[in-house]
Amino acid sequence: DTAVSQTPKYLVTQMGNDKSIKCEQNLGHDTMYWYKQDSKKFLKIMFSYNNKELIINETVPNRFSPKSPDKAHLNLHINSLELGDSAVYFCASNRGSAGELFFGEGSRLTVL
Amino acid sequence: GIQVEQSPPDLILQEGANSTLRCNFSDSVNNLQWFHQNPWGQLINLFYIPSGTKQNGRLSATTVATERYSLLYISSSQTTDSGVYFCAVGQGNTPLVFGKGTRLSVIA
């Protein structure tokens, strides 16, 4: 059984479009995250959610909006996509912020 | 925020060789993990090790929290060990902060 799953795994789209990436975890964790990995492999936190509340929001453009319908899901919606948004987006989860973090397989977004 | 530095940035090994990867961090932490990102991009959990020593097969890790560093040992390296190794640390309720990684290439 996949612990943290993301869809889609690959996404190719045009500048200006709006897209969403979905994430689900079946580990019973209470905190979920979105990380962005750029072309240089740097992994940077974008958002984290604890019990459906946003607890940290790094300096991410407001074109990015996380949505959590319940504590097992954290979706990422991106408006007005730009070339610089091309990256791999990873969803992750843990139990409490000090618990072991588990990642999904990543979603590679390419903006043309 | 906390700073994480990994060394070396790149490492090339002959199959069968041993290696040590280092992670230095700038403040006290309550979470430290080592990950392996394989050539397919998957982030694989290696160790959850905020302190102490753990071993898993050919891999072992040690974190000396009071001196703010962690070491990952790879023994008898194999080509399948190739990829990028990340150290990530967390403090309090903050999400894990990642180092820039060590890119390892194991040559047959």
Backbone of each chain as ProteinMPNN parsed JSONL, in Angstrom:
{"seq_chain_A": "DTAVSQTPKYLVTQMGNDKSIKCEQNLGHDTMYWYKQDSKKFLKIMFSYNNKELIINETVPNRFSPKSPDKAHLNLHINSLELGDSAVYFCASNRGSAGELFFGEGSRLTVL", "coords_chain_A": {"N_chain_A": [[0.845, -1.201, 0.0], [0.569, 2.17, -0.888], [2.009, 4.769, 0.96], [2.159, 7.619, 1.01], [0.667, 9.291, -1.496], [0.694, 10.865, -4.681], [-0.903, 12.73, -7.237], [-1.131, 14.323, -10.422], [1.71, 12.351, -11.605], [3.24, 13.415, -13.589], [3.074, 16.517, -15.261], [2.358, 18.621, -17.823], [2.072, 21.828, -19.061], [0.721, 24.965, -20.3], [1.973, 28.331, -19.983], [0.223, 30.538, -17.833], [-1.957, 28.938, -17.384], [-4.138, 27.208, -14.997], [-3.564, 24.807, -12.484], [-3.831, 21.734, -10.579], [-2.445, 19.701, -7.977], [-2.773, 16.633, -6.373], [-2.716, 15.124, -3.107], [-2.513, 12.367, -0.942], [-2.455, 10.698, 2.179], [-2.093, 7.616, 3.931], [-1.256, 7.054, 6.453], [-2.172, 7.879, 8.854], [-1.206, 10.227, 9.822], [-0.9, 13.57, 11.217], [0.056, 15.897, 10.208], [0.817, 17.55, 7.22], [2.711, 18.334, 4.248], [3.973, 20.486, 1.637], [6.701, 20.409, -0.512], [9.116, 21.971, -2.631], [11.211, 21.067, -5.284], [13.86, 22.281, -6.998], [15.635, 22.734, -10.163], [18.261, 22.425, -9.427], [18.189, 20.605, -7.487], [17.571, 21.521, -4.956], [15.66, 21.308, -2.034], [12.827, 22.78, -0.811], [10.696, 24.009, 1.713], [7.248, 24.629, 1.23], [4.549, 24.762, 2.196], [2.85, 23.848, 5.27], [0.457, 21.798, 6.916], [-1.547, 21.293, 9.736], [-3.854, 19.344, 11.245], [-5.8, 20.423, 9.543], [-5.278, 23.099, 9.55], [-3.419, 25.827, 8.381], [-0.125, 26.093, 9.27], [2.409, 26.933, 8.763], [3.571, 29.145, 6.349], [5.673, 29.649, 3.933], [7.588, 32.115, 2.104], [5.919, 32.123, -0.372], [4.526, 32.67, -3.557], [1.231, 34.086, -3.814], [-0.173, 32.854, -5.769], [-0.067, 30.242, -5.388], [-1.96, 27.91, -3.673], [-2.713, 26.009, -0.92], [-4.946, 23.327, -0.164], [-6.88, 21.627, 2.158], [-9.044, 19.156, 2.514], [-9.48, 17.26, 4.464], [-7.674, 15.611, 7.178], [-6.168, 13.7, 5.9], [-5.607, 14.483, 3.37], [-3.948, 16.769, 1.221], [-4.06, 19.2, -1.02], [-2.595, 20.931, -3.8], [-3.027, 23.925, -5.355], [-2.409, 25.818, -8.23], [-2.365, 28.941, -9.639], [-2.351, 30.801, -12.71], [0.1, 29.911, -14.067], [3.679, 30.108, -14.264], [6.83, 30.182, -16.064], [8.91, 29.757, -14.242], [7.781, 28.173, -12.358], [8.164, 25.601, -12.985], [9.177, 22.527, -11.808], [9.838, 19.891, -9.411], [7.337, 18.795, -7.326], [6.86, 17.845, -4.063], [4.891, 16.011, -1.86], [4.478, 15.458, 1.648], [4.327, 13.803, 4.871], [3.899, 13.641, 8.463], [3.783, 12.522, 11.929], [3.002, 14.793, 14.158], [5.265, 17.552, 14.252], [7.857, 16.783, 14.789], [8.06, 14.187, 14.165], [8.973, 11.268, 12.173], [9.437, 11.959, 8.794], [7.684, 11.302, 5.829], [7.762, 10.915, 2.316], [5.89, 11.516, -0.703], [5.971, 10.348, -4.151], [6.518, 12.435, -5.773], [5.652, 15.11, -8.041], [6.158, 16.015, -11.242], [6.26, 19.085, -12.649], [5.98, 20.811, -15.636], [6.213, 23.822, -17.227], [5.366, 25.392, -20.146]], "CA_chain_A": [[0.0, 0.0, 0.0], [1.326, 3.408, -0.955], [1.76, 5.516, 2.186], [1.875, 8.982, 0.577], [0.504, 9.205, -2.944], [0.448, 12.134, -5.35], [-1.331, 12.663, -8.629], [-0.467, 13.379, -11.319], [3.163, 12.256, -11.476], [3.797, 14.32, -14.591], [2.104, 17.526, -15.677], [2.918, 19.573, -18.778], [1.007, 22.794, -19.301], [1.134, 26.244, -20.845], [1.969, 29.503, -19.097], [-1.071, 31.183, -17.63], [-2.993, 27.979, -16.979], [-4.305, 26.849, -13.583], [-3.474, 23.353, -12.319], [-3.834, 21.223, -9.202], [-1.786, 18.434, -7.655], [-3.444, 16.061, -5.208], [-1.895, 14.293, -2.232], [-3.241, 11.619, 0.079], [-1.624, 9.8, 2.994], [-2.88, 6.635, 4.687], [-0.431, 6.715, 7.617], [-2.781, 8.404, 10.073], [-0.446, 11.393, 10.271], [-1.717, 14.761, 11.425], [0.687, 17.061, 9.585], [1.188, 17.326, 5.826], [3.585, 19.39, 3.729], [4.404, 20.544, 0.248], [8.064, 20.861, -0.762], [9.448, 22.197, -4.041], [12.593, 20.764, -5.62], [14.188, 22.951, -8.253], [16.516, 22.011, -11.091], [19.522, 22.153, -8.75], [17.871, 19.595, -6.467], [17.293, 22.099, -3.638], [14.328, 21.013, -1.505], [12.423, 23.9, 0.021], [9.329, 23.904, 2.215], [6.281, 25.617, 0.766], [3.431, 24.85, 3.152], [2.536, 22.707, 6.101], [-0.893, 21.808, 7.477], [-1.735, 20.467, 10.914], [-5.278, 19.294, 11.597], [-6.529, 21.272, 8.608], [-4.939, 24.513, 9.684], [-2.112, 26.206, 7.863], [0.672, 26.538, 10.403], [3.557, 27.684, 8.254], [3.478, 29.493, 4.943], [6.893, 30.337, 3.569], [7.377, 33.213, 1.154], [5.477, 31.528, -1.625], [3.555, 33.562, -4.204], [-0.154, 33.737, -3.5], [-0.744, 32.037, -6.854], [-0.078, 28.873, -4.861], [-2.881, 27.815, -2.543], [-2.946, 24.653, -0.433], [-6.298, 23.086, 0.331], [-6.93, 20.358, 2.878], [-10.429, 18.814, 2.859], [-9.416, 16.504, 5.721], [-6.265, 15.523, 7.55], [-5.474, 12.73, 5.058], [-5.426, 15.051, 2.041], [-3.476, 18.151, 1.079], [-3.925, 19.469, -2.44], [-1.898, 22.179, -4.138], [-3.588, 24.56, -6.534], [-1.521, 26.869, -8.728], [-2.999, 29.809, -10.632], [-1.526, 31.617, -13.613], [1.419, 29.286, -14.033], [4.802, 30.792, -14.882], [7.927, 29.286, -16.423], [9.695, 29.47, -13.041], [7.099, 27.195, -11.496], [8.598, 24.262, -13.378], [9.907, 21.915, -10.692], [9.182, 18.702, -8.87], [6.638, 19.124, -6.083], [6.749, 16.668, -3.199], [4.031, 16.006, -0.681], [5.054, 14.673, 2.746], [3.513, 13.829, 6.089], [4.439, 13.022, 9.665], [2.94, 12.635, 13.121], [3.676, 15.864, 14.877], [6.315, 18.109, 13.387], [9.145, 16.145, 15.082], [8.011, 12.79, 13.78], [9.641, 10.9, 10.935], [8.752, 12.493, 7.626], [7.602, 10.399, 4.68], [7.471, 11.649, 1.09], [5.32, 10.917, -1.883], [6.93, 10.12, -5.234], [6.773, 13.68, -6.479], [4.913, 15.459, -9.26], [7.022, 16.878, -12.058], [5.488, 20.085, -13.385], [6.709, 21.528, -16.68], [5.429, 24.921, -17.773], [5.93, 25.771, -21.45]], "C_chain_A": [[0.876, 1.246, 0.0], [0.973, 4.268, 0.25], [1.367, 6.962, 1.875], [1.808, 8.942, -0.953], [0.133, 10.564, -3.511], [-0.03, 11.865, -6.766], [-1.523, 14.067, -9.176], [1.037, 13.322, -11.059], [3.869, 13.183, -12.462], [2.687, 15.261, -15.055], [2.823, 18.515, -16.582], [1.795, 20.523, -19.171], [1.594, 24.098, -19.824], [1.142, 27.319, -19.759], [0.564, 30.083, -19.006], [-2.18, 30.248, -17.2], [-3.035, 27.821, -15.462], [-4.275, 25.324, -13.476], [-3.487, 22.99, -10.839], [-3.068, 19.915, -9.124], [-2.424, 17.92, -6.364], [-2.489, 15.185, -4.418], [-2.768, 13.643, -1.181], [-2.256, 10.773, 0.873], [-2.517, 8.887, 3.824], [-2.125, 6.172, 5.936], [-1.052, 7.191, 8.929], [-2.043, 9.601, 10.636], [-1.345, 12.616, 10.384], [-1.131, 16.001, 10.776], [1.135, 16.694, 8.174], [1.889, 18.55, 5.275], [3.633, 19.342, 2.203], [5.809, 21.12, 0.205], [8.231, 21.037, -2.27], [10.916, 21.854, -4.245], [12.908, 21.359, -6.982], [15.197, 22.146, -9.065], [17.875, 21.7, -10.478], [19.35, 21.177, -7.596], [17.642, 20.182, -5.077], [15.848, 21.791, -3.254], [13.949, 22.111, -0.526], [10.97, 23.749, 0.435], [8.451, 25.003, 1.627], [5.188, 25.836, 1.812], [3.455, 23.656, 4.085], [1.147, 22.907, 6.699], [-0.945, 20.852, 8.648], [-3.196, 20.528, 11.277], [-6.083, 20.331, 10.83], [-6.26, 22.756, 8.779], [-3.546, 24.761, 9.15], [-1.276, 26.717, 9.025], [1.952, 27.241, 9.976], [3.328, 27.939, 6.776], [4.724, 30.291, 4.595], [6.582, 31.398, 2.513], [7.1, 32.658, -0.229], [4.465, 32.471, -2.257], [2.126, 33.13, -3.917], [-0.875, 33.075, -4.667], [-0.822, 30.575, -6.428], [-1.02, 28.832, -3.665], [-3.065, 26.354, -2.158], [-4.387, 24.526, 0.062], [-6.35, 21.7, 0.949], [-8.361, 20.046, 3.266], [-10.526, 18.001, 4.141], [-7.952, 16.2, 6.006], [-5.493, 14.487, 6.741], [-5.151, 13.28, 3.674], [-4.907, 16.477, 2.117], [-3.21, 18.379, -0.396], [-3.241, 20.81, -2.651], [-2.478, 22.719, -5.425], [-2.69, 25.72, -6.937], [-2.245, 27.651, -9.825], [-1.953, 30.487, -11.506], [-0.084, 31.131, -13.647], [2.456, 30.081, -14.817], [5.917, 29.789, -15.161], [8.715, 28.837, -15.182], [9.033, 28.508, -12.078], [7.475, 25.77, -11.868], [9.522, 23.688, -12.309], [9.26, 20.577, -10.38], [8.598, 19.084, -7.511], [6.41, 17.831, -5.305], [5.773, 16.944, -2.063], [4.678, 15.127, 0.375], [4.125, 14.741, 3.944], [4.295, 13.247, 7.253], [3.442, 13.18, 10.812], [3.582, 13.653, 14.032], [4.863, 16.324, 14.067], [7.677, 17.47, 13.66], [9.163, 14.676, 14.697], [8.721, 12.529, 12.465], [8.784, 11.311, 9.749], [8.817, 11.494, 6.488], [7.133, 11.193, 3.471], [6.684, 10.816, 0.094], [6.366, 10.844, -2.981], [7.216, 11.361, -6.054], [5.903, 13.843, -7.715], [5.764, 16.449, -10.051], [6.163, 17.782, -12.909], [6.4, 20.786, -14.38], [5.781, 22.566, -17.275], [6.11, 25.408, -19.054], [5.533, 27.18, -21.837]], "O_chain_A": [[1.811, 1.358, 0.793], [-0.204, 4.482, 0.542], [0.377, 7.472, 2.401], [2.786, 8.596, -1.614], [-0.634, 11.318, -2.912], [0.385, 10.9, -7.408], [-2.033, 14.931, -8.463], [1.571, 14.178, -10.353], [4.966, 13.671, -12.191], [1.533, 14.865, -15.219], [3.779, 19.169, -16.165], [0.71, 20.094, -19.563], [2.807, 24.305, -19.794], [0.423, 27.232, -18.764], [-0.179, 30.109, -19.987], [-3.22, 30.689, -16.71], [-2.123, 28.231, -14.744], [-4.89, 24.631, -14.287], [-3.197, 23.814, -9.972], [-3.044, 19.128, -10.07], [-2.594, 18.664, -5.398], [-1.572, 14.58, -4.975], [-3.648, 14.279, -0.601], [-1.329, 10.197, 0.305], [-3.549, 9.307, 4.348], [-2.322, 5.056, 6.418], [-0.509, 6.927, 10.002], [-2.228, 9.956, 11.801], [-2.397, 12.699, 9.75], [-1.762, 17.058, 10.792], [1.756, 15.652, 7.962], [1.696, 19.664, 5.763], [3.372, 18.314, 1.577], [6.088, 22.165, 0.793], [7.588, 20.359, -3.071], [11.772, 22.294, -3.478], [12.304, 20.993, -7.99], [15.562, 21.028, -8.7], [18.574, 20.806, -10.954], [20.278, 20.957, -6.818], [17.528, 19.43, -4.109], [14.928, 21.988, -4.048], [14.646, 22.351, 0.46], [10.114, 23.407, -0.381], [8.86, 26.161, 1.539], [4.944, 26.961, 2.248], [3.996, 22.599, 3.759], [0.719, 24.033, 6.953], [-0.447, 19.73, 8.565], [-3.733, 21.594, 11.579], [-6.932, 21.024, 11.391], [-6.963, 23.583, 8.197], [-2.613, 24.007, 9.427], [-1.669, 27.67, 9.698], [2.513, 28.042, 10.724], [2.932, 27.036, 6.039], [4.822, 31.473, 4.924], [5.435, 31.546, 2.09], [7.938, 32.72, -1.129], [3.622, 33.022, -1.549], [1.847, 31.938, -3.791], [-2.062, 32.767, -4.565], [-1.543, 29.776, -7.025], [-0.887, 29.636, -2.743], [-3.521, 25.549, -2.97], [-4.964, 25.46, 0.619], [-5.918, 20.721, 0.342], [-8.863, 20.602, 4.242], [-11.545, 18.049, 4.831], [-7.084, 16.491, 5.183], [-4.273, 14.399, 6.878], [-4.486, 12.608, 2.885], [-5.345, 17.28, 2.94], [-2.264, 17.829, -0.961], [-3.297, 21.7, -1.802], [-2.432, 22.06, -6.464], [-2.262, 26.508, -6.094], [-2.682, 27.075, -10.821], [-0.818, 30.713, -11.085], [0.837, 31.867, -13.294], [2.17, 30.645, -15.872], [5.955, 28.701, -14.585], [9.132, 27.682, -15.087], [9.642, 28.077, -11.099], [7.14, 24.831, -11.145], [10.529, 24.3, -11.954], [8.271, 20.184, -10.999], [9.295, 19.633, -6.657], [5.847, 16.863, -5.818], [5.836, 17.98, -1.402], [5.355, 14.155, 0.041], [3.257, 15.609, 4.032], [5.228, 12.466, 7.065], [2.421, 13.859, 10.695], [4.625, 13.376, 14.623], [5.41, 15.557, 13.275], [8.58, 17.603, 12.833], [10.172, 13.995, 14.882], [9.036, 13.462, 11.727], [7.582, 11.051, 9.702], [9.866, 10.912, 6.213], [6.235, 12.03, 3.57], [6.793, 9.591, 0.05], [7.516, 11.231, -2.775], [8.071, 11.337, -6.94], [5.478, 12.873, -8.343], [6.049, 17.557, -9.597], [5.427, 17.319, -13.781], [7.461, 21.292, -14.015], [4.7, 22.242, -17.767], [7.282, 25.786, -19.042], [5.92, 27.659, -22.903]]}, "seq_chain_B": "GIQVEQSPPDLILQEGANSTLRCNFSDSVNNLQWFHQNPWGQLINLFYIPSGTKQNGRLSATTVATERYSLLYISSSQTTDSGVYFCAVGQGNTPLVFGKGTRLSVIA", "coords_chain_B": {"N_chain_B": [[16.846, 31.382, 10.293], [17.526, 27.855, 10.825], [20.651, 26.553, 9.696], [21.93, 24.234, 7.335], [24.578, 22.256, 6.427], [26.112, 20.221, 4.071], [28.634, 17.817, 3.376], [30.939, 15.805, 1.413], [30.093, 17.866, -1.491], [30.03, 16.444, -3.86], [30.779, 13.082, -4.764], [32.716, 10.427, -5.882], [32.919, 7.014, -6.158], [34.624, 3.864, -6.238], [33.135, 0.747, -6.803], [32.531, -1.159, -3.904], [34.03, 0.365, -2.183], [34.298, 2.336, 0.866], [32.54, 5.048, 2.503], [32.089, 8.309, 4.034], [29.621, 10.58, 4.832], [28.903, 13.92, 5.694], [26.999, 16.03, 7.87], [26.42, 19.167, 8.984], [24.893, 21.315, 11.357], [23.3, 24.356, 12.443], [22.063, 24.873, 14.872], [20.299, 23.725, 17.822], [18.409, 20.696, 17.482], [15.351, 18.808, 17.106], [14.719, 16.882, 15.407], [16.132, 14.851, 12.955], [16.923, 13.661, 9.852], [18.075, 11.322, 7.393], [18.046, 11.019, 3.924], [17.804, 9.228, 0.841], [17.91, 10.123, -2.446], [17.003, 8.514, -5.206], [18.068, 7.649, -8.614], [15.682, 7.801, -10.004], [14.296, 9.722, -8.784], [12.919, 9.321, -6.426], [12.413, 9.868, -2.946], [13.934, 8.306, -0.434], [13.576, 7.093, 2.799], [16.238, 6.87, 5.029], [17.415, 7.058, 7.662], [16.009, 8.0, 10.766], [17.18, 10.057, 13.005], [17.669, 11.852, 15.452], [19.468, 11.806, 17.523], [22.251, 9.807, 18.695], [23.194, 6.484, 17.515], [22.594, 4.459, 14.675], [22.085, 1.473, 12.759], [21.696, -0.021, 9.57], [21.924, -2.605, 7.749], [24.343, -2.19, 5.28], [24.583, 0.459, 5.8], [25.067, 3.053, 8.161], [24.44, 5.451, 10.776], [25.32, 8.325, 12.672], [24.511, 10.691, 15.083], [25.641, 13.508, 16.711], [24.311, 15.417, 18.759], [24.923, 17.461, 20.547], [27.209, 18.526, 19.499], [26.375, 19.267, 17.089], [26.324, 17.842, 14.58], [25.998, 15.268, 12.088], [26.713, 12.02, 10.846], [26.841, 9.934, 8.009], [27.476, 6.674, 7.188], [28.594, 4.687, 4.568], [29.177, 1.48, 3.685], [31.078, -0.864, 1.734], [30.249, -0.044, -0.933], [27.735, -0.013, -3.512], [26.611, -0.007, -6.923], [23.959, 0.632, -6.927], [23.74, 2.359, -4.83], [24.116, 4.855, -5.768], [23.175, 8.283, -6.296], [21.516, 11.072, -4.713], [22.235, 12.162, -1.489], [20.509, 13.355, 1.218], [20.525, 15.386, 4.099], [18.332, 16.364, 6.645], [16.943, 18.663, 8.935], [15.062, 19.495, 11.911], [13.488, 21.872, 14.087], [11.708, 22.397, 17.078], [8.437, 23.145, 16.229], [8.841, 23.461, 13.55], [8.987, 22.785, 9.996], [11.042, 20.257, 8.363], [14.286, 21.275, 7.409], [16.297, 21.207, 4.617], [19.609, 20.123, 3.68], [21.938, 20.83, 0.985], [22.644, 18.508, -0.165], [24.571, 15.513, -0.978], [26.022, 14.377, -3.828], [26.337, 11.215, -4.962], [28.238, 8.98, -6.842], [28.634, 5.728, -7.783], [30.93, 3.626, -9.172], [31.227, 0.833, -11.258]], "CA_chain_B": [[16.522, 29.982, 10.471], [18.642, 26.921, 10.98], [21.447, 26.29, 8.494], [22.372, 22.847, 7.201], [25.64, 22.136, 5.434], [26.52, 18.845, 3.825], [29.898, 17.652, 2.649], [31.28, 16.67, 0.287], [28.966, 18.054, -2.414], [30.069, 15.373, -4.857], [31.656, 11.98, -4.373], [32.766, 9.315, -6.833], [33.516, 5.857, -5.498], [34.698, 2.568, -6.902], [32.293, -0.247, -6.126], [33.214, -1.839, -2.813], [34.677, 1.323, -1.286], [33.516, 2.891, 1.971], [32.519, 6.509, 2.498], [31.423, 9.003, 5.125], [29.012, 11.844, 4.462], [28.765, 14.72, 6.906], [25.949, 17.042, 7.939], [26.573, 20.109, 10.093], [23.747, 22.191, 11.495], [23.71, 25.561, 13.177], [21.339, 25.082, 16.125], [19.792, 22.463, 18.377], [17.331, 20.123, 16.676], [14.623, 17.676, 17.681], [14.454, 15.95, 14.314], [17.168, 14.788, 11.937], [16.732, 12.502, 8.992], [18.862, 11.124, 6.18], [17.275, 10.5, 2.803], [18.485, 8.931, -0.415], [17.096, 10.332, -3.642], [17.547, 7.622, -6.224], [18.071, 8.26, -9.954], [14.305, 7.967, -10.459], [13.734, 10.88, -8.089], [12.221, 8.977, -5.191], [13.088, 10.175, -1.687], [13.856, 7.105, 0.392], [14.011, 7.308, 4.182], [17.33, 6.021, 5.484], [17.47, 7.075, 9.118], [15.444, 9.054, 11.612], [18.243, 9.942, 13.999], [17.985, 13.123, 16.114], [20.647, 11.599, 18.362], [22.653, 8.421, 18.805], [23.722, 5.724, 16.392], [21.734, 3.403, 14.141], [22.655, 0.743, 11.625], [20.761, -0.754, 8.744], [22.708, -3.257, 6.704], [25.638, -1.557, 4.998], [24.506, 1.868, 6.168], [24.898, 3.418, 9.568], [24.446, 6.895, 10.98], [25.562, 8.802, 14.031], [24.261, 12.108, 15.307], [26.132, 14.063, 17.973], [23.477, 16.62, 18.781], [25.589, 18.517, 21.316], [28.224, 19.136, 18.642], [25.655, 19.736, 15.902], [26.661, 17.196, 13.325], [25.599, 13.888, 11.885], [27.512, 11.328, 9.843], [26.252, 8.761, 7.361], [28.524, 5.788, 6.694], [28.211, 3.686, 3.58], [30.26, 0.513, 3.534], [30.998, -1.771, 0.574], [29.28, 0.63, -1.796], [27.242, -0.687, -4.707], [26.132, 0.961, -7.927], [22.599, 1.039, -6.547], [23.828, 3.423, -3.825], [24.234, 6.144, -6.457], [22.048, 9.2, -6.121], [21.801, 12.216, -3.86], [21.941, 11.922, -0.078], [20.111, 14.582, 1.892], [20.317, 15.499, 5.524], [17.302, 17.35, 6.932], [16.812, 18.857, 10.377], [13.908, 20.266, 12.348], [13.488, 22.413, 15.437], [10.391, 22.731, 17.582], [7.335, 22.786, 15.342], [9.117, 23.878, 12.175], [9.224, 21.675, 9.055], [12.438, 19.914, 8.108], [15.094, 22.083, 6.496], [17.206, 20.297, 3.929], [20.879, 20.538, 3.135], [21.984, 20.814, -0.476], [22.856, 17.138, -0.591], [25.828, 14.965, -1.493], [25.746, 13.562, -5.02], [27.229, 10.06, -4.953], [28.268, 8.105, -8.015], [29.41, 4.512, -7.534], [31.318, 3.101, -10.478], [31.546, -0.605, -11.227]], "C_chain_B": [[17.761, 29.115, 10.548], [19.33, 26.697, 9.634], [21.932, 24.848, 8.509], [23.417, 22.787, 6.095], [26.061, 20.681, 5.297], [27.837, 18.82, 3.055], [30.217, 16.174, 2.49], [30.063, 16.893, -0.613], [28.887, 16.953, -3.462], [31.088, 14.327, -4.427], [31.566, 10.888, -5.419], [33.526, 8.178, -6.166], [33.598, 4.671, -6.448], [33.806, 1.607, -6.115], [33.112, -0.988, -5.082], [33.884, -0.912, -1.818], [33.714, 1.768, -0.189], [33.54, 4.414, 1.897], [31.797, 7.038, 3.721], [30.91, 10.344, 4.626], [28.717, 12.605, 5.75], [27.656, 15.753, 6.755], [26.188, 17.885, 9.179], [25.339, 20.989, 10.151], [24.022, 23.237, 12.559], [23.029, 25.748, 14.531], [20.851, 23.732, 16.639], [18.572, 22.016, 17.578], [16.604, 19.038, 17.466], [14.234, 16.664, 16.614], [15.635, 16.015, 13.356], [16.954, 13.52, 11.141], [17.738, 12.521, 7.852], [17.957, 10.474, 5.139], [18.217, 10.18, 1.65], [17.506, 9.226, -1.546], [17.713, 9.524, -4.772], [17.458, 8.266, -7.608], [16.671, 8.448, -10.536], [13.583, 9.092, -9.698], [13.017, 10.579, -6.792], [13.069, 9.331, -3.97], [12.853, 9.019, -0.723], [14.361, 7.432, 1.801], [15.137, 6.331, 4.532], [17.328, 5.909, 7.007], [16.71, 8.275, 9.674], [16.327, 9.049, 12.847], [18.576, 11.303, 14.616], [19.15, 13.026, 17.102], [21.009, 10.125, 18.315], [23.153, 7.806, 17.515], [22.74, 4.645, 15.995], [22.454, 2.734, 12.986], [21.549, 0.018, 10.893], [21.552, -1.344, 7.589], [24.065, -2.598, 6.53], [25.689, -0.081, 5.394], [24.425, 2.01, 7.681], [24.985, 4.932, 9.675], [24.668, 7.198, 12.445], [25.26, 10.281, 14.079], [24.78, 12.491, 16.684], [25.472, 15.431, 18.113], [24.175, 17.777, 19.508], [26.651, 19.22, 20.487], [27.667, 19.488, 17.272], [26.191, 19.156, 14.602], [26.125, 15.775, 13.308], [26.448, 13.31, 10.755], [26.732, 10.137, 9.299], [27.402, 7.942, 6.769], [27.929, 4.803, 5.693], [29.392, 2.742, 3.415], [29.997, -0.37, 2.317], [30.01, -1.247, -0.457], [28.964, -0.187, -3.048], [26.708, 0.367, -5.668], [24.733, 1.466, -7.593], [22.581, 2.088, -5.434], [23.918, 4.804, -4.477], [22.975, 6.975, -6.284], [22.485, 10.364, -5.255], [21.356, 11.887, -2.437], [21.677, 13.257, 0.597], [20.047, 14.369, 3.4], [19.262, 16.586, 5.718], [17.1, 17.443, 8.431], [15.588, 19.697, 10.695], [14.07, 20.717, 13.786], [12.053, 22.702, 15.85], [9.304, 22.236, 16.651], [7.6, 23.131, 13.882], [9.339, 22.665, 11.281], [10.722, 21.427, 8.869], [13.059, 20.872, 7.099], [16.169, 21.162, 5.923], [18.547, 20.943, 3.627], [20.843, 20.428, 1.619], [22.31, 19.434, -1.029], [24.283, 16.804, -0.972], [25.464, 14.061, -2.659], [26.786, 12.455, -5.087], [27.099, 9.269, -6.246], [29.169, 6.931, -7.682], [29.649, 3.834, -8.874], [31.731, 1.639, -10.34], [32.976, -0.876, -11.659]], "O_chain_B": [[18.886, 29.579, 10.363], [18.687, 26.656, 8.585], [22.297, 24.31, 9.554], [23.169, 23.215, 4.968], [26.331, 20.002, 6.287], [28.11, 19.674, 2.211], [29.819, 15.364, 3.327], [29.083, 16.156, -0.495], [27.799, 16.579, -3.899], [32.11, 14.637, -3.815], [30.473, 10.47, -5.8], [34.639, 8.363, -5.673], [32.761, 4.498, -7.335], [33.75, 1.671, -4.887], [34.244, -1.396, -5.341], [34.268, -1.34, -0.73], [32.498, 1.605, -0.293], [34.446, 5.0, 1.304], [31.011, 6.338, 4.359], [31.663, 11.144, 4.069], [28.334, 12.018, 6.761], [27.41, 16.276, 5.668], [26.161, 17.373, 10.298], [24.796, 21.37, 9.114], [24.85, 23.046, 13.449], [23.369, 26.673, 15.268], [20.981, 22.717, 15.955], [17.808, 22.835, 17.066], [17.168, 18.43, 18.375], [13.509, 15.707, 16.885], [16.087, 17.1, 12.987], [16.82, 12.434, 11.705], [18.189, 13.577, 7.407], [17.218, 9.531, 5.42], [19.282, 10.781, 1.506], [16.414, 8.659, -1.601], [18.815, 9.822, -5.233], [16.838, 9.319, -7.759], [16.512, 9.205, -11.493], [12.409, 9.368, -9.945], [12.55, 11.499, -6.12], [14.283, 9.123, -3.96], [11.737, 8.785, -0.261], [15.449, 7.984, 1.963], [15.001, 5.121, 4.354], [17.25, 4.815, 7.566], [16.76, 9.384, 9.141], [16.237, 8.13, 13.662], [19.641, 11.858, 14.343], [19.744, 14.038, 17.471], [20.186, 9.288, 17.944], [23.488, 8.502, 16.557], [22.129, 3.996, 16.844], [23.307, 3.329, 12.326], [20.6, -0.486, 11.493], [21.815, -0.678, 6.587], [24.836, -2.459, 7.48], [26.746, 0.546, 5.32], [23.806, 1.203, 8.375], [25.523, 5.606, 8.797], [24.265, 6.445, 13.332], [25.7, 11.04, 13.216], [24.413, 11.888, 17.693], [25.991, 16.449, 17.656], [24.028, 18.936, 19.12], [26.965, 20.383, 20.74], [28.398, 19.951, 16.397], [26.475, 19.883, 13.65], [25.842, 15.171, 14.342], [26.847, 14.02, 9.832], [26.052, 9.429, 10.042], [28.191, 8.439, 5.966], [26.901, 4.176, 5.946], [30.486, 3.168, 3.043], [28.851, -0.593, 1.925], [29.047, -1.929, -0.81], [29.795, -0.935, -3.562], [26.394, 1.489, -5.27], [24.37, 2.592, -7.936], [21.528, 2.646, -5.127], [23.803, 5.818, -3.788], [21.87, 6.45, -6.146], [23.679, 10.612, -5.084], [20.248, 11.399, -2.214], [22.503, 14.169, 0.555], [19.589, 13.34, 3.896], [19.292, 17.611, 5.036], [17.086, 16.426, 9.124], [15.132, 20.499, 9.88], [14.701, 20.043, 14.599], [11.267, 23.202, 15.046], [9.251, 21.052, 16.319], [6.682, 23.097, 13.063], [9.824, 21.633, 11.743], [11.552, 22.282, 9.179], [12.454, 21.229, 6.088], [16.851, 20.442, 6.652], [18.629, 22.14, 3.354], [19.85, 19.989, 1.039], [22.256, 19.223, -2.241], [25.096, 17.685, -1.25], [24.702, 13.106, -2.509], [27.977, 12.723, -5.249], [25.998, 8.934, -6.683], [30.337, 7.116, -7.338], [28.715, 3.514, -9.609], [32.476, 1.265, -9.434], [33.404, -2.029, -11.689]]}, "name": "protein", "num_of_chains": 2, "seq": "DTAVSQTPKYLVTQMGNDKSIKCEQNLGHDTMYWYKQDSKKFLKIMFSYNNKELIINETVPNRFSPKSPDKAHLNLHINSLELGDSAVYFCASNRGSAGELFFGEGSRLTVLGIQVEQSPPDLILQEGANSTLRCNFSDSVNNLQWFHQNPWGQLINLFYIPSGTKQNGRLSATTVATERYSLLYISSSQTTDSGVYFCAVGQGNTPLVFGKGTRLSVIA"}
